Amino acid sequence: MSNLMAARGQMAFTLGFHMIFAAFGVGFPLLQVVAEGIYLRTRQERYLALAKAWGKANAVLFGVGAVSGTALAFELGLLWPRFMRLAGSTIGIGFASEGFAFFVEAIFIGLYLYGWGRLSPLAHWLTGIPIAIAGAASAVLVVGVDAWMQHPNGVKALLSDPSAVAPGPMLFGNPHWPVMALHATVACYAATAFSLAAVYAWGMLRGRRDAMRRTALHLAMILGTAAAIAMPLTGDLSGKAVARFQPVKLAAMESQFRTQAGAPLRIGGWPEPQRRAVVGALEIPGGLSWLAYGSAGATVRGLSSVPTRLWPDLPLTHVSFQLMVGAGTALVLLALWYWVARRRGFTRPLLWGLVAGGPLAFLALETGWIVTEVGRQPWIIYGVQTTAAAVTPIGGLWAYFLGFVALYALLGATVVWLLRRVEHGRWAAQAA
């Protein structure tokens, strides 16, 4: 395994692992605040039990997410020192801002957990609101770093005179940032909601159909439906931003080999770079031109416009994009099925569909990030610095890679063990 591949593999594995906990850190606090708010209004005990159980689960996931997120920050410096030498002064404010949101979240999680029975009901509920805000803010702020790597706003000024650069406007004034942040945040809400719905649907398949579990499933599907509907809309904005700022990535996503007016939208298929062709795809004439530029006759730049050494991994980028779109579409259909069918009761086909929705939501989230990161290759800073030029010259990275895999396997097993202990009755009683 080469040094570059070991470094990329370690970053990919760490980010993919951390993404799970980051998503829960965005979505879980909102659900627990909603549940407790409904309890304060209705005084129905099942909402209180849900808020307590979800608060416990969120604390577990937050703790593991903090560990995996810290590892990512260290890896940037250890694996990519040349990148940090060039970009550290710019992206540092993004990590610092995310760190501030993280500390706010940690403080209020402590108040929320230990405030049961010690604060007034209203005051306790209010401590949950900053958790929901800070969780979403952490994701939005840290995406600013990745957005700058995708579209390095103001990089010419940075290269010519770093001391004259104002990092805040450079990073957060990036037009690519709001689009990426919005789409990523919505995807986190969808992943949390559908995975939670999957857990309760699985319990109902096993005969646990009490009012609390039906309520939990319903709350999760309200958030999941809203997020599922918003995902294609924010995804359309994201696709248009990619067409504007990263046309080569767009070409890789759709395996568009030649520059073409009226470029087709491809559904499915397998790209063959050597033949510069796509096998087995369903093509919609003019579809890509219309989605990217609003006109079926618009010209879409093809991969042939750049040397092949600047192409990303086409099969991985194209297939990941297709999986992301397919999973997102399935979630929309699943949400519609839920609202149409629930009046006739929770049938087994519907419950099995909801169980499948959890993995589908995280498949959409993870493949979306694969498209984002692999589609940028071979650049670590798009158009400025290649990944190969940024990697550390120190050898033996494969050993660190294997060590991180073992560490995260242990963390994952620990999380599963802890979450299995989050039983509504016992943990809620202890929290009371």
N, C-alpha and C positions, 0 to 999 in steps of 0.2 A: 504494500500500500504506500503510495507516494505521500510526501509531506502535505502537499496541497489537498489530496483526497482525504487524508486523515483529518486535517483541520476542518474541511468542509463537512465531512461526515459527523464530526463531533458537534459543530454548530447546528447542523440540521437536526440531529437527534435531540440536543438540548432544547432547541427552540420548539420542536414538535411536542416534546414532553411538557415544557412550560406552558405552551399554548392552551393545554387542557385546563390548567389551574387559573391561568389568566382569564379565560372565558368565564369560569365559575365566579371569579372575583368581580366580574362586571355584572353578571346576571343574578346571582344568588342574593346579594343584599337588597336588590329591588323587590324581589319576591317576598323576602322576610318582612320588609317594611310594609308592603301591601297587606300581608296577612295580619300583622299586628294592628295596622290601622283599621282593618275591617273588624277585628275583635273589639277595639275601643268603641266602635260605633254600634256593634250588634250584641256584644258580650257573649257571643257563642264560643264555647270552650275549644272547639276544634280549631279555630283560627289561632288561638293562643298556643295550642300544642304544636301547630305547624310552625309558628314563628320561633318557638323555643328550639325545636328540632332542627330547623333550617339554620338558625344562628349557630348551633353547635357544629353542624356540618360545614358551614362557611368558615368557621374558625380553623378546622382541620385543614381544609383546602387552602386557606390563606397562608397557613404556616408552611406547607410544602411548596406553595407557589413562591413564597419569599426565598426559600432555599434555591430553587431552580432558577429564579430570576437573578439572584446574586451570582450564581455560577455563570450565567450568560454575560453579565457585566465583566467579570474577571476574564472570560474567554476572549472578549474583544481585545483586551490589552495583551494577553499571553499569546494568542494565535495570530493576531493581525496587528503587530506593533507599527508597521509602516503606514497602515491605514490610520491608526490613532495619531501618529505623528503629524499626518496631514490634516485630519478632520477633527481631532480631539477638541480643539478650541471652539469648534462650531457646534458639534453634537453634545458637548458637555452640558450645556444649559437644558437640553431636552431631558437628559438623564437626571439632572438636578431637580428639575420641575416634577418629573415622575416620582423621584424620591420623596419630595415634599408631600405629594398626594398619598404616597404609600405610608408615610409616618402618620398623617392625619387619619388614614383608614385604620392603622394599627391601634392608635390611641382610642378611637371610638369603638372599635371591636372590643377592647378591654372594658370600656364603660358599658357597652351593651351586654356583654356576658355577665359581668359582676353586678350589673344594676338591677337585675331581676329581684323584686321584693325590697330593694334599697332605695330606688327612685320612685317617684310617683308614676303611674301608668303613662301619663302624657309625656313627662320628661324622658322616660325610658324610650318611648317610641321616637322622640325627637333625636335621641342619640343614634338611631339607626339611619336617619336621613344622610348625615355626612358620610357614612360608610358607602351608601349607594352612589353618592356623588363622587367621592374620592376614587371608588373602584372604577367607574367609567372614565374619570379624569386621568387616572394612571394609564389606561389603555390609549386614550386620545393623545396624551403628551408623548408617550414613548414611540407611538407611530410617527410622530414628527421626525424622529431620527431616521427611520427607514424611508420615509417620504423624501428626505433630503438626499439619501443615498440613491434613490430612484431618479430624482430630478434635482441635481445639485445647484440649487438656486444661489447665485452670487459667487460661484466657485472661481471665476476669473479674478475677482477682487481678492479672494482668499489666497490665490496663488501668487498674485503680484505684490500684495502688501498685507500680510496677515494682521498686523497691528492696527490697521485702519478698519478692520471688519467689525461690525456689530453683530454678534452671533444670534441674538434674539430675533431681530427682523429677518436675518438670513434664513434661520431655521423655520420659524413660525410664519414668515411671510411667503413661504413656498406655496404656490397655487395647487400643488399636488397633494398637500397635507390634508386639507379639509375633506377631500373626496375619499382618500384612503382611510382616514380616521372614522368617518361616518360609516363606510361599508364594513370595516373591521369591527366596530362596536355593535352594529346591528347583528353581525354574524355571531358575536359572543352571546348576545341575548337569545338568539335562536338556538345555539348549541346548549345553553343552560336549560332553557325551557323544554326543549324536546327530549333532552336526556332525563330530566326530572319526570316528565310525563311517561317516559319509557319505564322508569323504575316503578311508578305507581300502577301502570298498566300491567306490568309483570306480576305485581302483587295481587291485582284483581284477577288475573288469570289463575292464580293459585288459591282463589276463594276469599281473599281479603277485600271485601267490597263495602266496608263500613263508610260512614258519612265523611269521616276525616280524609280518607284516601280519595274518595270521589271529589271532594272539595279541592284537595291538593292537585289532582289531575286537571280539574277545571281551571284553576288559577294558572297552572303552567301552560295550558293550551291558549289562554287569553294572550299571554305574552308571546308564546310561540307563533300564534297566528299573525299577530301584528308584525313580528320580526320577519316571518316567512314572506309576507306580502311586501315588506320594505326592502328585502334583500335584492330582488330583481331590479327595483327602481334605483337603489344605490349602486348596484352592480353595473347598470347601464351608464351611470355617471362615471364610474371607475373605468369602464371600457373606453369611453370617450376621452378620458384623461390619458389613458395609455396610448390611444391613437395619436394624441397631440404631442405627448412628451417622449414616448418610447415606441415608435412605429415598428421597430424590429421585434420587440416583444409581442406586439399585436400580431405580426406576421407569424411568429412562432406559435402563438396560441391557436391560430387558425390554419397553420401550415400553408401559408400563402407564399409560394416560392417566387412568383414573378409580380412585378408591379403591374397593376391591372385596374382599369376603369370598370365599374360594375362588378367588383369582386364578390364571389359567392360566399354565403355562410355555410360552413361545413358542420354537419352533425355526425359525430362518430368518426370512424376511419382511423387508419394507421399511417403515419407519415414515413416515407422512405427517402431520406436525404440524398442518397446516392443517385436515385432516379429522379429526384425532385418531383415526387408525385405522392398523392394520398390514396391509399387503397381502402375501398369499402365505405367511403363517406357519402352521406346524403347531402347533396348540394342545393341550396336555395339561391337562385340567380339574383345577384345584386344585394343579397341580404347583409353581407359584411359591410359593404359600402354604406348602406342605409343606416345600420346600427352605429357605425363609427362616425359618420359625417352627416347623417340626415338626408342623404341623397343616394338613390339606388345606382346612379351613374358616377358617383365620386371615385376618384383614383385612390387605391390603397397601395402603399409602398410594400414591395415584396422583399423576401430574404435575399434575393439575388442582388439587391442594391448595396450589400456589404459583403466583404470577404467571408468565406465559410468559417474562418478561425474566430469570427465575431458572432457566430450563431450560438444560441443556447442549445441545450439538449432538447431536440425537437420532439422525440417520442414522449419524453417525460412531461414537457410543457404542454403539449397538445392533449395528451390523455388526461392529465391532471385538470386541465381546463374543462374538458368534456365531463369528467366526473363531478367537478364542482357545479357546473350548470345543471347536470342531471339530478344530482342530490338536492339542489335548491328547488328545482321544479317539483320533485317528488314531495318535498316538505310542504309546498303550497297546496298540492293536491291532497296530501294527508290532512292538513288543517281544514280544508273544505269538507272532506269526508267526515271529520269529527263533528263539525257543526251541523251537517245534514243528518247524520246518523244517530247522534247522541239522544235525541228525543225518543227514539225507539229502543233505547237501552244500550248498554255496553256489550255488544256482541263480541264473540271471540275473534272474528276476522278484524274488527276494528281495533281491539286490544292488541292483537299481533302486529297490526300496522303501526300502532303507537310505539310498541316495543322496538320495531325496526327504525322508527324515527330518531331515536337517540343516536345510534351509530351513523345514520345518514347525516345528521346535523354536524357531527364532528368530522365526518368525511368531507363535507362541504367546507368547513373551516380549515382543515389541514391542507386539502388540495388547493384551496385558494391561496394559502401562503406558499405552497410549492410553486404555483404559477408566478406569484410575485417575486420570489427569490431566484428560482432557477431561470425564469424568463429574463432576468436582468443579466445573467452571465454572458460573457466572461468578466463583466465589470463588477467591482465591489462599490465603486462610485461611478455611476453611469456615465460613460464617455470620457472619464478622467483617469481612473486607476483600475487596473485589472486585479482580479482576485489573486492571480499568480504572483503579481508584483507586490501584493500586500502581506502575503503569508510570512510567518516567522521562518528564519533559516535554520532554527534549532531542530534537529532530527528526533526520531523516536516518538512522534506524536501518536502513533498507533497504540502505544501502551496507555497513554492518557485517555484515548478514545475508549478503549476497552474498560478502563477504570471507571469512566463516567457511565458507561452502560450498566456496569455492575451496581454502582451507587444508585442510579435512578431505578433500576429494577427493585432494589431494596426499598426505596422511597415509595414506589408504586404499590408494592405488597403491603407496606405499612398503612398507606392510605385506605386500601381496600379493607384491611382488618379493622381500622378505626371506624370507617363509615358503616360497616356491618353492625357496629355497636350502637349506632345512632337509631335506637328504637324509640318511636314516638312516646310511648307510655313511660318507660323507665327514665330516659334522659330528660323528658319534659318534667317528670316528677322531681328529679334531682335539681333541675334548674330552678324550680319553684322554691 
